[in-house]
């Protein structure tokens, strides 16, 4: 059965420009959404600092790492499904450290290999550093889910989906890849997903634009979906998770 991973979009964390809540309030927000995802039947959750805009292109401040670690540790004790970490925009080292300290199961890396032009400037993959840090921390059990040709970005130079997938898995040693549309909430092209699946034996996830109306366009062949915006009340990213929407999508994936 295809996997459903729901996204916990954290509120603006302490130290970010739009922060207006303390850590306890941020934790309560995260726990509310994570429990709603669990109640609706999600197989896992991924926690990301979505509202910390504007994002750093690389390393985030220490307060962000500390806040996300504290939240992830609390959710790990509360949520009996897989937990992932995504530190936006592309701090894979911080995500891996948070995962190790909190007992999370996987991380998402937006640019694991290659180079992308983004609204944060040029971001280059740092797979070599990430894999060596994972080894140094004795954390090979923590899986790396790598975006290929990630949303909100364009590649520097031409690269096919097949090349991007091969680079991420065969040279970057990613454990799985994620295919997205062009922006948050934008649907991926079904053909892109099929091409990614054909290019690798690693699991392929669809990472944006999924709803109960289109999920069967992707699954199969995709191994699963990562869903944020559509699972919220009225499909609006700033709203709480809607348990009924989670259940509806879980049902569609079970058909």
N, C-alpha and C positions, 0 to 999 in steps of 0.2 A: 504494500500500500504506500502511496506517495506521502511524503512527510509534509506537515504544516508547521512552519516556524513563524510565530508571531513576533512582531517588533514592539519592544517597550521603548517609546520615545521619551527619554528623560526630559524634565523641564529644564530651563536654564539653570545650570549648576553654579554654586558659589564661585565667584571670580569671573563669570562670563558677563558680557555687556548688559543683558536683559534679566539678570538674576534678581529675583525679589523674594525668594524663599530660602529658608534655612535647610540644612541637610535633612532634618526630620521630615519636613514637608515634602522634600524631593523623594525621600524613601516611601512615604505614604502614597504618593502619586504612582511610583513604580510598582509598589506592592498591589495597589488597586488594579492596574492594567495587567500585571502578570497573573493575578488570580483570575481575572476575567478570561484571559487566554486559556488558562488551565481548565476552567469550568466549561469553556466552549469546545474543548477537545484538542487543543494544540499539542503537538508532539514536542515542542521546544519553544524557547523564547530567546531573543537576542536583544541585548541592552545596549543602547547607543545614546551618545550625547547630542541628539538631533537638534535641540534648541539652543546650542551653544554658539550659534552664528554671530559674527563671521568666524569661520574655522581657520585654524592654523594649517599650513600645508603639510607640516611634519610633526614635530614634537609638541605636545600640549603641556600646559603648566602643571606643576606638582599638585596643586589643589584639585585639578580635574581628575588626576589619577587617584588621589586619596578619596575623593567623593565617590567615584565610580567603584572603587574597591569596597568601600563601606557598604554601598547599596547592593553590589553583587553578592557580598558575603551574606547579607540579610536575606536576599532572595534565594540564595542557595539553600539556606536552612528552611525555607518556607515553600519552595516550589520543587516537587519531585519529578521534574522533567529536565531534559538537557538545557543548559544555559550557554549562550554565546555572548561575546563582547565585541563591539565595534567602536573604536575610538576615532572619531572624525577629526580631520579629514583622512589622515593616513598614518596614524601613529601605531604601527603594528607592534613595536616593542612595548609600548604602554599597555596595549590590549593583551599581549601575552603575559606581562607581569601581573595585570589585574586578574586574568584567568587563573594563573598559578596561585595567587594569594587568596582567591575567593573560592576555588574549587570548580570553576567553570569548565565547560567541555570543549569549546571551540572558539575561534576568533574569526572575524571577517576582516579582510584587507582589501580596500578599494583599488589600490594600485600595487600589486605584488610584484609584477614584472613589467618591463616596458616603460614608456614615458607618455604621460597624458597632459594636455593643456587644459587647465581647469580655471574656475573663478578664483582659486588661490594661487594661480601661476602654474609653472611647470612642476609636476610631481613625478618623480621617478621611483620605480620599484626598488625595494631593498630586501629582496628575497634572501640574499646571502647573509645579511645581518640577522634577519628574523629566524632563519633555520639554525644558525649557529647559536643564537640566544636560546632557542627552544632546546637544543641539545645541552647547552651549558646548565640550563635549569632542570634537566632531566624531565622534560615535559613533553615527550613525543606523543603522549596520549591526548594532548590538546590538538585538535584538528585545525587546519588552516583552510578556510573557505575564501577563495580568491575571486574577486570580480575580474571579468575580462571585458575590455572596451567599456569601462564603467560609465554610468550615467553622469550627467553634469560635467562632461569632459569629451575631448576629441583626441585621438592619438596623434602623436608627432610622427608624421610619415604614414604611408599606407600600410595597413596590416589586415589580413583577412581574419575572420573568426577562427578558422582552423589554426592559423599561425599563433594567434593570441592564446588559444587554449593549450596548444602544444608547449608554448613557452612557459605558461603558468604551471603546468603539471610536470612536464618532462625535464625542464631546466630549472623551474622555480620550486619544484617538489610540493606544490599545493595538493591537499588531500581531496578537494572538490572545487568546482568553479561555479560562478554565478553569472547569469546573463540578465541584463537589464534593458529597459528602454532608455530614452534620452534624458529623462528627468524623474524626480520623485513622483510616483503615481502614474508614470507613463508606461504603457504596455510594451514589453519586448516583442520583437517580431518572431512569430512561431518558427519561421524558417531559420532564424539565427539560433534558436534553441535546438532545432533538429541538427543543424550543422555542428554545433558544439558537442552534442551527444555522439555524433558520428566520429568526432575527432579524438575522443578519449574514452578510456574505460573507467575514469573517475566519475563520481556522481556529479550531475549537473542540476543546479537549482535555478529557478526563475526568481529574480529579485526585485521586480517592480511591476506595478500596473495590474496585479492579479485581482480578479473579482469572481463571484460565483457564476457570472455570465460567461467568462472566457477561460476559466481554469482548465476546462477539458481540451482547449486548443494546445495546451502545453504538457499535460500529464495524462498518459505517457506522451513522450518519452522521458520527460524530466523526472528526476528522482524526488523532487519536492519543490515547494514554493516558500518564499520568504515574504510575508505580507505585513504591511504597516497601515497605510492610509485607509484602505477599504474596510478594515476591521473596526474602524472607529465609528462612533455615532454619526450618522449621516455621511459617512465616508470622508470626514474632514479630519486632517492630521492632528489638529490641536485638541480634538475632543477625546473623551475617554473611550476605551475599548468597549464595543457592543457585543455582549455574549451571544446574542441571537445571530449576528453576522458571522462570528467565529463558528458557531454550530452549523450555519448554512454552508459555509465553505468546507468544513470538515465532512459534511454529508456529501457534497459534490465530489470530493476527493475519494470518497468511499464507494461511489457508484461502480 
